[in-house]
Amino acid sequence: MKKAVPLMIQGTHSDAGKSALVTALCRIFVQDGFKTAPYKSQNMALNSYITLDGKEIGRAQGVQAEAAGIAATTDMNPILIKPTGEYKSQIVVHGAPYKNMQAGAYREEFYDQGLQIIEQSYSRLANQFERIVIEGAGSPAEINLNDRELVNMRVAQIANAPVILVGDIEKGGVFASLVGTLQLLHPEDRKRVVGVFINKFRGDVTLLEPGLTWFEEYTGVPVLGVIPYIHDLMIEAEDSVVLSKYSTNQDDSKEIDIAVIRFPMISNFTDVDPFFNEPDCHVRFVKKAEELGEPDLVILPGSKNTIEDMMFIDNNGLSNQILQLAEKGVTMIVGICGGYQMLGNTIDDKYRVESTHSEKAGLGLIPMKTSLTQKKMTVQSEGVAELGEQKISVTGYEIHMGESHYQHTHTPFIRLADRVDGYISSSKALIGTYFHGIFHNDQLREVLLNEIRRKKGLDLVHNRVSFAQKKEEGFELLAKVVRENIKLDRINEVMIQFQRHTN
């Protein structure tokens, strides 16, 4: 079988837009008739994705696979690094926890093993697909790390891939960052750079043209696209750096105020993405007690280090604020995964899975105790959520290294075929669940929001927009905008020429 033709997208820095551009190119190549897959050899992220066989990969590669119309596999992201704090991370290999390692140990001890893993995973993909769009990480010009890196030019060499370098003009200094990156590359690596994209441009592109001409003359590298900033793009983000763009303040023009607790080790924050599409909702991320106020809905999201994040909200006063809201009984409080564990009485970590602390008191709102375990549960799940008389079919995914046990009879939130999950109070004002993606279920989201509207004396809203439909529209919009603003014919030509010339 003929091996796939690859293209690699690297950036001048993190958050240059690499993930979104790989997503766009996956959809574009599929639209043009190529069987396409995404690939990122090593990803560092707390926002993860569960494959059909219950394995954990970076969320960006899962989303990119969706854009390509295929099921995600661990070959698309064989190594996932999940920071746990104090310069230590959990290393996930082919979707399963391998071990916790310090950064220095990972670099020195894991390199040869990691290199073999990524070579094998890429080879398998290359024999199954016609095109592979590869995503780098950070910058390829990290000269202090490049001798043992596993995600940028090393991968380009393994795949024999041409590279397009992406610069983010929104952050300023785009020409300096592009030129500087090119100059710091090894001469052989620089030959792989077949062009650059300038991303997130706002305004009249004709005003940029003198700079584009200068850049091409100075570097000899063509500009293959100037991609405009796309407003309100519904593509799931992976890095929590994007949360800084959201306000902490209430928007009085919106009828429902939603406050998400922004833990230092927040994970899978894309659980709340559907609320951004709801015209009556305003979502804000809060880190301080004085920012919380009295929202209609408080969400305690997932956490990679539940005990440390519980200590964070204790120390900054958010715990007391949440308890006061719970006592009033007006605000709906929902905890997901680590946030669910925090709603209980205690979190026990006798195996030191996450923290140096063996036990931590929770908020005490739910009569349960959680014991962190050495085995991680990763699974796509489905069941029936029960909200009083209403029974709603729901799907989601679970990622947790903990088991929660109730100290007396309770009302579970979700009934699965072989077990129950979560907790719901009789007033429906307090809910906990291990189901990530619970708000992606349109009917459930409608019922919860209408429960809030009913309490506030507002008219109920039915037939809310489908989140899956909005996501698909996002893929199509992203592909359309990128297609219209890059030199796709030239990129296709260069990809084929590069393979012929280097093989």
N, C-alpha and C positions, 0 to 999 in steps of 0.2 A: 504494500500500500504506500502511496506517495505521502511523504510527511507534510504536515501543515506548514503553510507560509505564515511566519510570525511578524508581528509589529510590536515594538515596546514603547510605552509611554513613560518617560521619566520627568521629574520636575526639578526646578531650581531650589525648591524647599518643600516642606510639608504644607498641605492645604493649598497647593497650587491649582487643584482641580483635576488631578490625575484620575481619581476614581470615577468622576462623572464623565470624563472624556473616554475612558475605557468602556464605560457603560454605553455611551453614545455609539462608539465604533462597533461594539458587539451588535447592537441593534441595526446599524447601517449595513454591516457586512451580511447579516442574515437577510435583511431586506433585498440585498443584491444577489442572493442565492447561494451564499457560502455557509457551510456548516461551521459554526464559530463557537469558540470557548474562551473564557477569561482565564488568566493565570497570574497569581502573585505568590512567589516562592515563600516569602516570609512576611507575615503581617503582624503589626503590633496594634492591638485594639481591644477594648472592653465590650464593644458592640459586636456580638457574634451571631452566627446563623447556624441553624440545625438542618443537616441534610436529611434526606428521606430515610437513610439507614441510621439516624440518630447520632451523627458525628458533628463536631463543632468546627466551624471555619470562620474566617473573617466575614462580617456582614456584607462588605462591599462586593466580595466575590459571589456571594449568594445572590445579591441583587443583580450583578452583571450577568450571572447565569440566567436569571429570570428575563432580563432584557434580550438575551440570546435565544430564549424559548427552550431552554434545556434544564434538566435537573442538575443541581449543584452536586459536586463530589469533592472529596478531600484532596484529590489530585490538583484541583484548582487553587488550593491554598494549603499545602502540606504542612507548613509550620506556622502556628499561631502563637504569639507571645502576649500574655495577659498580665500586665503589671499588677502587683499586689501591694506595693508600697515598699519603702526603705530599699530602693534599688534592686528589688527582687521581683521576679516574674514567674508565673506558671507557664511552662513550655508545653504546648499542645501539639502533638505530632500525629498527623493523619486523623485528627478529630478526637483524640483521647489524651488525657493528661499524661505527660512523660515524667516531669519532675519540676520542682521549684528551683530556680537558679539565680545567682547574682549575675549582673551584666558581665563582669570580668570572666567569671567561670564559663558562662555561655560562649563567650567569644573564644576562649582558649581551649575549652574541652569539647565543645559541641560542633566546631566548624567542619571537621572532616565527615562526621556523621551527617550533619545538615546538608553538606554538599552532595553526598550520595542520595539523600532523600529527595532533594529538589531535581537532581538529574533524572532519577527514575520516574518521578511524577510527571515531569515535563515530557519525557519520552512517551509515556503512556498516552497523554493527551494528544501529542503530535501524530500518533498513529490512529487516532479516532476522529480527528477534525481536519477541516480544510484550512481554517485560519485560526490563529490564536492571538489574542490581544493581551499583551503582558503589561502589568503595572509594576513600576518601581516603587521605592519608598524614600521619603526625605529627599536628599540630594545625592547625585552620584559623585559629587566633588568633596565628600567628607574625607579629606586626605589622611586624617588620623585613623580612619577605620577601614580604608579601602583594601588593605592587604588581606583582610579576612571577612569581607562583606559577602552576603548571601542573597542580595535582593536587587542590585542595580546592574552594573556592567558585567559582573560575574554571570548573571543570568542571561544577559544579552549574548555573551560568549557561548554559553551552553546551548542556547536556542539558535545561535547564529542569526540574531534578529537585528534589523535596522532600528534606530532609536529616534523618536521625536521628542525633543525637549520642550517642556511647558513652563512658561513664565506667567505669573499672575500680575497683571498691570494694576489691579485694584490696590495692591499693597505699595505701589510706587517703586521706582528704580528698576523697572523690568528689563531695560536694555543692559544696565550694569550687571544685574543678576544673571542674565543669559550669557553675556560676554565673559563674565568672571567664571561661570561654571564651565564654559567651553575651554577657557585657558587653563583651568586646573585639571582637566582630564588628561589621562595618559594619551599620547599621540595615536596609539592604535584604537583606543576607545573613542577618541574624537572622530575618527573616520566612520564610526558607526552612526553618528548623528547626521541623519539625512535631512533634517529640517527642524523648525521650531514652530510652536503654537504660542500665540499671545492670548491669554485667557482673561475673561471677565472684563472686557472693554466696554466702556460707557461713552457714548457721544458719537461724533462725526469721524469716521475712519479716515477721511481724507486728511484730517489734521495730523494723523499718525504716519502718513505715507513717507514724509521726509526721514523719519526715524527708521522706518522699515528699509528704505533704500540704503541709508547709511549702514545699518546692521548687516545687510547682505553683502555690501561692498567690503566692509571691515572684516567680517568673519568668513565670507565665502559660503555661508550656510543659508539656504533659502527659508523665507517665512512661508510656511505651508498653510497658515490660517490665522485669522484674527477673530476670536469667538466672543460675541457680545455677552454681557451679563444677562442671565435669564432670571427674571423675577418669579417668585412663588413656584419654583420648580419642585414637584413632589417626587424627589428621589431621596431615599433614605440615606442619612449621613452616617459616617462610621466613627469619626473622631470627635470627642467631646469639645474640641476647640470651637466647633460651630455654635455651641450653646452661649458663647459670650455675646452673640449678636441679638439675643432675646432680652427683652426688657424684664426688669424685676418689678416694675410698677403696674398697678391695675389700670385697665383701659375702661373708662366709664361708658364708652360707646357700645360696649359689648354686654350682653345680658348675663353671661356666665363667666365667672372669674375662676381660672384653674391655676393653682400653684403647685409646681413640681419641685420637690426638695432636691437641690443640686449637691449631692454628696461628693466629696473629693474623689471617691472611687466609683462614681456612678457608672452603671453598665446598662446596655440595651435601652437607652433613653428613647429610641425610636418607637417604643411602646406607645408614646403619647402623640405620635405624628398625626393620627387621624383627626385629632382635635383642631389642628391647624386649618383643616378644610371646613370646619363648621363655622358658618357665618355669625353664630351667636356666642362663640367661645373666644376667650382670650387666654393664651397659655403663657405663663411666665415661670422662670426658673429662679429659685430663691436660695440664698446661702446663709442669711442672717435672720434672727428673730424679728428685727424691726421691719424686714421686707415682707413678712408673711401676711399680716393683716387678718381679715376674716373672709377668705375666699369661699366660694361655693363648693369647690372640690379641691382637696389636697391629695396629691399622689406621692407616695414614697416609692421610688422606682428600684430597680435592681442595683446591687452593689457587689463589687468583686471582693470587698473586705467588710463584711457586715459589722463586725465588732468595732473596727476602727471608725467606720462611718456612724455607728450608733454613738460612739464617744464624741464624735464631731458635733452631732445635733444636741447632745447633752451639754457640752461645754459652751456652745454659742447661744443657748437658750431656746433653740427651736423645739426641743422636747417639751418644755413647759408650755410653749405656745400651742403645740399640737394637742396636748392633754386638755388645755383650757377649751379649745375648739370642740374636742370630743365631748367634754362635759356639757357644753351648751346644746349639743345634739343637732345643730342646724347644718354645719358643714359636713359633707360626705367625705370620708377618709378611706382611701384605697391603698393598700400595700401590695407590691408585686415582688415576688421572689425574696431578695434580701430585705426589701421594704416590708414584706409580709412577716418575715422573721422578727423584724424590729417591733412589730405590733404586739408580740407575745411577751411573756413574763421574763424568760431568760434565753440567752444564746450561749451554748456550751461548746468550747473548742478544746477539749482535752487532748486531741491529737495535734494541736497547733497547726491546723490546716491553713488558717488565714492569718492568725495573729499570735503575738507573744502572750496574750491574755487568755487564761483558761476559761473564763466565764464573764459574761456581761449582762446586766439587767436590761431588759427591753422596756418598752413603753407601758406594758402591763394592760393593754386594752383588750387583748385576746387571751383566754386562759390556756396557753400552750407553752411548751418548752421545746426549743430547737437544739439538736445536737449536730454539730458539723461532722461530716464523715469523710473518710479518705477516698471514697468512691464517688465519682461525679455522675449524676443522672443527666443524660442528654437525650431527649426524645421529642418527637412531634406528637402532640396529644389532641384528643377530641373528646368531648363530653357534652353534658347538658347543664347549663347554668340555671339555678333555681332562685328566682327573686319573688318570694311569696308564691302567688298562684301562677306566675309566669314561668314557663320553662323554655329555654332558648338553646338551641344547638350552637356550640362554640368550638373553635379550633385554636390551637396555640402551640407553643413549644416550651420545654422545660430545660433549664440549665442550673443545676444547684448541687452543692456538696453538703447537703443537710437534710435531716429528717425532723419533721415537726410532730410532736405528740401532744394530744389534748389531755388536760387534767380532769375534765368532766365532760358530760355530753354537750355537743355543740351542733349547730346547723351548718353543714358544709355548703360551700358556694357552688361547686361543680361536682357532678356525679359522672364518673367514667365507667367503662364496662367492668373493670375489676377493682376499683377503689374510688375514694372520694378525695376531693381537693378543696382546701381553703376554708373560709369562714365568712358568714354573713350574719349580721345582727338582725333582730326582728324589725328594727326600724329602717333597715337597709342603709343606715348612715355609716356603717363600718364594714369593710370588705377586705379580705386578704386572699391571695392566690399565688400559686407557683407558676401560673400560666402567663408567660410572656406573649405579647400580641393579643391580649384579651380585648383591648379596645379596637382592634382591627375588625372585630365582628360587628357588622353594621347594626344588626337588630339589637344586640346587647347595648351598644353605645347609645342607640336611640332611647332605649328604656331608661338607662342611667341618667341621661341628660333630661329626659322628661320627668324623672323623679325630682331632679333639682328644680326644674321649671315649675312643677306642681307646688313644691314647698315655697317658692317665691311668688306664687300667684300669677304666673305667666301662662299664656296659652301653650298647649302642647304642640310639638313639631313632629310630624311624621314623614316617612319616606325620605330620610336623610341620604345624602350622596354616598354612593358605594366607594369605599376606600380603594378596593382593587381596581375599580374603573379609573379613579384618579391616578393611581400608580401607573396604569397602562398609558393613560394620556400623558403622563410625565415622561415616560420612555419615548413616546412618539414625538413630543415637543422637543425634547433634548436632541434626538436624532435629526429632526428637521432643521433645527437651528445650526447644529454642528455641520451637517451636510452642506447647508447653504453658505457656510463661511470658511470652509477649508478647501484645499485643492485636491479633491478626492481622486480625480483621474491621475494626477501626478503621484499621489501617495500609492495608489495601486501599482503604477508603473515602477516606482522605486522599489516597492516590496519584491516584485518579481525579478527585477534587475539585480537586486542585492543578493537574492538567493542564487541566481545563475552565476554571478560574478564570484561569489565566495565559496560555492560548492565545488 
